[in-house]
């Protein structure tokens, strides 16, 4: 430690921070930490095997510099405080303000949610965006993440919005916005209006500069596209690395909670289908929603994976058009083939995803194995569950499928996880095997157990009402569900069954 006066601070050329205390200059070296590149586990020393995920040789050395990024987040958050929302999430005027509180003294009044001008997105978020929350939107490349976000904020004309892009130029965003605005106006049958006065575009990847621009623009809503392109000076690694993603997300979270301004982060997914970056990224944010679907299909599914302010079982359905995404308010009519009379291997199931019932078309093809080993393939359905149902069909019903190829497809490119799909899967497979079509006007719902029994399913009344609304005359349900509601008021004919064989007798005689 050397005695010097009137010396400028923060000389960081050699990764050393010079701090002045009472005329003395103290050299504060960067802290060194070790982080697992697989799960994000931190350690003060290098380890060969990660104690959290069990992977070998995944610990990487990172340097953590001064508190510049967190300080920038704090300063921007204090400057941009939006009243009660910030206080609700624990935003304080200073570090000294934070003190323990009795649970009874804490206000339980909810902040009004922000209307996203999109019924499907509002449903998935639990009724709208919560002020001061941070939401992570993930999905495959080209699925429509940026399109959905830009299309949504174009309609939110009552709020000042900052769109931070680290991947596209301002010119590209402008061209896309013009195309989306024109497409949405045509869908609504309105004239094209393109003022875009409420949206500010910022092409920047450095976190500290983004916070300084936030203080200048004073937005009420922020979009970061994408979190993998943002980097902070605190961490000496490339953008998109484990340490960069973790630190940037943590600073943005601090800003959102301190200011009360909601933030949407757009994130990529890896080849396994999970969100890229450390797992801790999903733990940091309040809501994780995933945009799913095949690029070759026109339907897109918006699914909630984590939601601290609502249900995680909600589902939003969109149709990808030339002019952007169109909300699908009644998916049943779009997911059903207009005319499948006389076609074998087609069964209709009354499924439920979230709170929404809809009818799904299950298609199956059973053919003689061309090669020695029979194939089992499922699209939009769990492969292991299909194998189990085929074993039940062979053991309990007596149909030999050992030397047969079985292909299963859920129409429309959807992925359905409802256990009530079991009965329609078996019916479609059997229909294709005996090459006999199921009559039109029949649908079904029921979970199949290992002994061949048809187990009860939840919310049977909603399923029946949806089938009745779409003009179906017959529905097969589990016998246990038959006594749980007033079936006298239903116009549709209900067939309660106890075993799979009874269901097949109803369908095929």
Residue, then its C-alpha position, 0 to 999 in steps of 0.5 A: x500500500x503506497x501513500x499518494x494523493x489526487x490520483x484518479x480511480x478505476x484504472x483497469x488495464x491490468x484487471x486490477x481495480x485501484x480504490x482510494x481510501x483516505x489518500x491510500x491506494x489499495x489494489x483490489x485484484x479480481x476475484x477468481x471463481x470456478x463455475x460448472x459449465x453444465x449446471x452453473x454450480x459455483x466453487x471457490x476452488x477447482x474440482x474434477x467432478x461437479x458435486x451437483x450434476x456429477x459431470x467430470x471436468x466441467x469447472x471453468x475459471x472465471x474472473x469477477x471484477x468490481x461491482x459495476x454491473x450490479x451498481x448500474x442495475x441498482x442505479x437504473x432501478x432506483x431512477x426508474x421506480x414505478x410506484x407500488x410495483x417496486x415496493x411490492x417486490x422489495x425494491x428499496x430506496x437504499x441498502x439501509x432501508x431493508x429491514x425485517x417485517x412481520x408477515x401481517x404487516x405486509x400489504x396483500x393488495x395485488x398490482x393490476x396486471x398489464x394487458x398484453x393485447x393478446x388473449x393467448x399470451x394473457x392466458x399463458x401468463x395467468x391474466x397478463x404481465x405482472x409489473x416488476x416481473x421478469x419473463x423468459x421466452x424460449x424456443x427453437x431458431x426460427x419458431x417465431x419468438x421475436x415475431x411474437x414479441x414484436x407483434x405483441x408490443x406493436x399493439x401495446x400503444x399505451x406504454x413506452x417500450x424499449x426493444x434491445x436487440x443484440x442479433x438484428x439491426x435496427x433496419x431489420x426490425x423496422x422491416x419486420x415491424x412494417x410487415x407485421x403491422x400490415x398483416x395484423x391490420x389485414x386480419x382485423x380488417x382495419x387500415x394500416x396505421x404505423x406510427x410506432x411512436x411508443x417503441x424505441x429500438x436499441x442495438x446494444x450488447x453491453x449491459x452497463x450501456x443498456x442500463x444508461x440508455x434505460x435511464x435516458x429513455x425511461x421505458x415502462x416495458x423492456x424486451x431483451x433479444x436475446x439474453x445470450x448476446x448480452x455481456x457485462x464487464x464484470x465477467x471476463x468471458x464471451x457473451x453466451x457463456x455460463x457466467x455471462x448469462x447468469x450475471x446478466x440475468x441476475x442484474x436484470x432481475x435486480x433492475x426489474x424488482x427495484x424499478x417495477x418495470x417488467x422485462x421479457x428475455x428471449x432465450x435460445x434452446x440447445x439441441x436437447x430442447x432445453x433452454x441454453x445457458x445454465x439451469x440457474x437462468x430458469x431459477x432466476x426468472x419469474x416466468x418461463x414460457x416456451x414456444x413450440x411447434x414444427x417449422x413445417x406446420x402452421x401451428x405454434x404452441x405457447x406453453x408455460x413451464x414455470x410461473x410464479x404468478x399463475x398456473x403452469x398448465x396453460x396453453x396458447x395456440x397460434x397459427x403462423x401466417x404470412x403477416x404474423x401469428x394469428x390467435x386460435x381461439x377454437x383449436x378443435x375446428x382446426x385440428x380435426x380433418x373435415x372428412x375422414x369417413x371411411x379412413x381407418x386408423x383415425x380416432x378423435x380424443x377429447x383432450x385438455x391442456x391447461x383449462x382449455x378442452x379441445x378435440x384432437x385427431x389421433x392417426x395410426x398406421x399398422x403395417x407388416x414389418x418390412x425388416x426384421x425388427x418392427x418399428x415403433x414411432x410416435x409424433x406428438x405423443x410419448x414413445x414409451x407410453x405408446x410401447x406400454x399401450x401396445x403391450x396392453x393391447x397384445x396382452x389383455x385384448x389378444x391382438x398380436x402386433x409383435x411383427x407389425x410396424x406401428x406409426x402414431x401421429x397427433x394431427x396438427x403438429x401438436x404435442x399432447x401430454x393428457x393421459x386421456x389420449x390413451x383410449x383414442x391411441x388404442x382405438x386408432x391402432x386397432x382400427x388400422x390393424x383390422x383396416x376398419x374405419x371408426x364411424x363419424x360422430x364418435x370421440x372418446x376420453x379415458x386413461x388405460x391402465x396396465x390391466x386393460x381397465x379404463x381409468x377415470x379422467x379429470x374434468x369430464x364435463x368440459x370434455x363432453x361439452x366440447x364434443x357436443x359443441x362440435x356436433x359429435x353424437x357419441x362419446x366413450x368415457x370411463x365408467x367411474x366418471x359417469x356418476x360424477x355429473x348430471x348426464x341427463x342434460x347432455x344431448x350427446x349419447x354417453x357410453x361408459x366403459x370399464x375395460x378396453x374390450x367394452x370400448x372396442x365393442x362400442x366402436x367396432x360392434 
